[in-house]
Amino acid sequence: MTILPRLALLLSLLLLFSPAGAGEVESHTVTVTDPAGVDLEVTVYPAAGDRVYLWLLPQAGEHANHARLGRELAAMGVEVWQVDLLDAHFLPRTNESMRSLDGVSVAALLRTAHEQTGKQVMLVASGRPAITALRGMRQWQEDDPEQAYVLGAALAFPNLMVDTPVAGAPAEFVDVVRATNLPVFLLQPTQGVYRWHLDDILADLRRGGSPVFVQMVPEVRDFYYLRRSAPDPEEQAAAERLPAQLLQAGRLLASVPRALAAAPMPEAARDVEAGRGLVERDHPPPVADFTLTDHLGDEQSLSHYDGQVVLLNFWASWCPPCVHEIPSMNRMAETLGEGFAIVSVNYQESAEHITAFMEEVQVDFPVLMDFDGRVAADWRVFAFPSSFILGRDGRVRYSVNSAIEWDDRDVIAIVEALMAEPE
């Protein structure tokens, strides 16, 4: 053999057996038409293993990490099907659109993935698409399958609420949560909004008979693998662990019994007290008092402000609306003067980070550090920013679960009226 053919053979062998070449998985697309006539375009990362992960893309659409995760799982022997349901249904990328999806499309995808591959299927979803995943599993059961090839669902930081409630109001989860009896694996970030509400989610899932497993993801917030900007080192490390965690989830769900018949559907969830902007309230605070250290390490209690009208604000520096409303809060405090106080509670960030933040952004009020998020959970905070206006008697008189211009004339007038009330 001459030198050139030998060299060509050597190069081809190197490409075939090199680690980089082994990790590259070519994707292709298939189209699945559901019973309603909706064409669902699916990106497939094929693999030779015995499982398919049907991945419902998030409300914001595809992220660069989805292709990487699909290829990595395929290299581990798990075939991955990824689908954007909002895109397929020509729906806007809103909370309402995501919650409106029934389970028909997902059930059709589950059937087709099994029919085309002969493999077991596990659903993967995060955030609000978790609701559609549960609805899809239930619809698949109601379609009367002959084999228990659906393993269940792996859900990361699932948002299973009917709607975001008014700050301080209890959350209500969609009724399908209490009607799920297939296995569920939850990935819950320790700094996520639902960390301290996890027991309520687990109780509703187990009410329907679902075997539930939980793995905590330390030191990260919700959406840690879906950042559009550069992730923190902890988020990057957690995102790199995700394929192995999902591989473990599939093995775990495959090891437990799975029901073919759907669980009874409970009564519909009650109406949720929802609203944007200032919402008038009149009730005692969820907790009588709390004590936290501020960013300088000094202890402060809410009770220190008894007799004043208080704006209690829960926020985080990674939340753009939270940062946007700080200047108007500064102006509000200057306008109202004595008899009014702002108590700011930062959600699960370090004192060092907030000190550096306050060197860049002027903050004219104390910032208390809710390092583990327990105070926010006690006050039933499900969104950031969330704020409460407390009257001089300590009762919650208004709440808001979005950013507003706090020095707006109407807002100032409301607070001045509270300040004029007798103690």
C-alpha positions, -999 to +999 in steps of 0.1 A: +000+000+000+014+034-009+018+062+016-012+082+005-038+054+009-023+044+042-025+081+054-061+083+043-070+051+061-052+063+093-071+096+092-105+079+087-098+056+117-088+086+139-121+104+130-141+072+136-126+065+171-117+099+184-137+112+214-149+142+196-162+122+167-179+097+191-198+126+208-212+141+176-248+129+170-266+140+138-302+151+144-331+149+120-367+160+121-399+141+120-435+155+118-462+140+140-499+150+133-521+149+164-558+139+164-567+176+161-547+180+129-518+199+145-485+192+128-458+188+155-422+192+142-398+171+163-361+173+164-347+138+170-313+129+184-312+091+177-296+065+199-295+027+201-307+024+237-341+013+250-355+047+260-368+078+244-369+111+262-397+133+249-386+168+258-412+196+258-393+228+251-399+257+275-422+287+271-394+309+258-386+284+230-354+265+221-322+273+240-286+266+227-283+241+256-311+219+242-290+207+212-260+200+235-282+181+260-299+162+232-265+151+218-250+142+252-280+120+261-279+103+227-242+096+233-253+080+266-277+057+247-310+077+252-328+089+221-342+124+225-372+140+208-376+177+213-407+197+204-419+233+208-456+230+214-463+268+214-447+270+180-467+241+166-500+255+178-491+291+166-496+305+201-479+335+216-452+328+242-473+338+272-481+322+305-518+320+295-509+302+262-487+277+280-514+269+306-540+266+279-525+236+262-543+203+268-526+169+266-537+157+231-505+167+213-483+152+240-503+119+241-499+117+203-462+122+206-459+096+233-477+070+211-457+079+180-423+078+197-430+043+210-445+031+177-415+043+156-388+031+180-403+003+201-388+020+232-400+032+266-407+069+267-401+094+295-413+130+294-390+159+302-402+194+309-393+225+330-413+255+343-448+258+330-446+231+303-447+206+333-485+211+334-488+200+297-465+170+305-489+158+332-519+165+310-503+145+282-496+115+304-532+115+316-546+118+281-523+089+270-539+068+298-574+079+288-566+068+252-565+032+266-529+020+258-522-017+258-487-014+272-471+006+300-444+020+279-446+055+294-422+057+323-435+090+337-420+125+337-388+142+348-397+178+357-372+206+365-384+235+387-421+228+376-445+257+378-478+239+384-499+268+397-533+277+382-520+313+381-495+335+399-515+345+430-516+379+446-486+383+468-495+368+502-523+346+488-520+308+489-510+290+457-534+266+440-521+239+417-538+227+385-562+198+390-542+174+369-515+174+396-539+156+420-549+133+391-514+120+382-506+084+391-476+078+369-441+083+384-426+118+386-390+128+392-385+164+404-353+184+400-357+213+425-330+241+427-323+250+463-326+287+455-357+283+434-390+300+442-407+268+450-381+254+473-401+260+505-434+251+487-422+217+476-441+198+503-474+212+489-465+200+454-455+166+467-487+162+487-509+170+456-489+145+434-491+118+460-528+124+464-534+109+429-511+079+436-480+091+418-446+077+430-426+108+434-388+112+436-369+145+444-334+155+437-323+189+450-300+210+428-277+230+451-267+266+448-287+275+417-320+292+409-348+281+386-340+281+348-303+275+357-296+257+324-317+281+303-298+314+309-297+337+278-266+354+292-234+339+307-243+316+335-227+316+369-201+289+376-225+270+398-252+271+371-227+260+345-217+230+366-253+221+374-262+223+337-233+199+329-247+174+355-282+175+340-277+147+314-265+122+340-294+132+363-319+126+336-303+093+328-307+084+365-343+096+364-352+073+335-336+043+353-354+051+385-389+056+370-384+024+350-379+005+383-413+013+398-448+000+388-467+022+364-505+025+361-523+022+328-556+035+341-559+072+348-566+083+384-599+100+391-600+136+383-606+157+414-628+188+416-615+217+397-591+240+415-607+269+432-604+304+417-571+320+424-569+355+438-547+370+410-540+405+399-514+430+388-505+464+403-517+474+438-544+451+450-563+462+481-561+437+510-570+439+547-557+410+568-530+403+594-496+395+580-488+358+573-462+359+601-463+381+632-426+391+629-393+382+615-357+391+622-329+391+596-295+405+593-289+434+568-261+434+542-238+449+568-245+421+593-268+441+617-300+425+629-333+441+621-369+430+628-401+440+611-415+449+645-389+477+647-412+496+624-444+492+644-466+523+642-453+533+607-467+526+573-443+500+558-435+490+522-422+455+526-404+446+493-391+411+483-366+413+454-333+400+439-306+417+419-309+392+390-345+403+385-345+433+361-380+446+372-368+446+408-338+467+400-360+490+378-383+500+406-356+509+431-352+545+421-389+551+424-388+536+458-360+560+468-381+589+456-412+576+474-393+575+507-380+610+502-415+623+494-433+606+523-407+613+550-413+604+587-440+579+595-431+558+564-404+531+560-392+507+533-381+473+544-363+455+516-358+417+518-333+403+493-339+367+482-311+342+486-281+362+476-249+369+495-242+400+515-210+405+496-229+405+463-255+430+476-228+452+490-211+454+456-245+459+439-253+488+462-220+504+451-234+505+416-271+512+423-283+537+449-305+521+475-317+545+502-333+519+525-321+489+545-316+456+527-323+425+548-308+392+537-332+362+534-304+338+528-324+306+526-357+320+513-378+310+543-392+345+550-402+349+514-420+315+516-437+325+549-450+356+531-462+335+502-440+351+476-442+333+442-428+361+419-403+388+421-406+416+429-435+411+454-444+439+478-468+445+507-480+478+522-486+475+559-508+500+577-498+515+610-516+487+628-494+461+610-521+447+588-515+440+551-535+467+533-522+463+497-499+439+478-484+437+444-466+409+426-450+430+398-429+461+395-446+495+396-436+532+398-438+537+435-438+575+433-468+576+411-493+602+424-521+576+429-497+553+449-484+582+470-520+592+478-529+557+489-500+556+513-506+591+526-542+580+534-528+551+554-504+574+572-532+596+582-552+568+599-550+566+637-525+541+651 
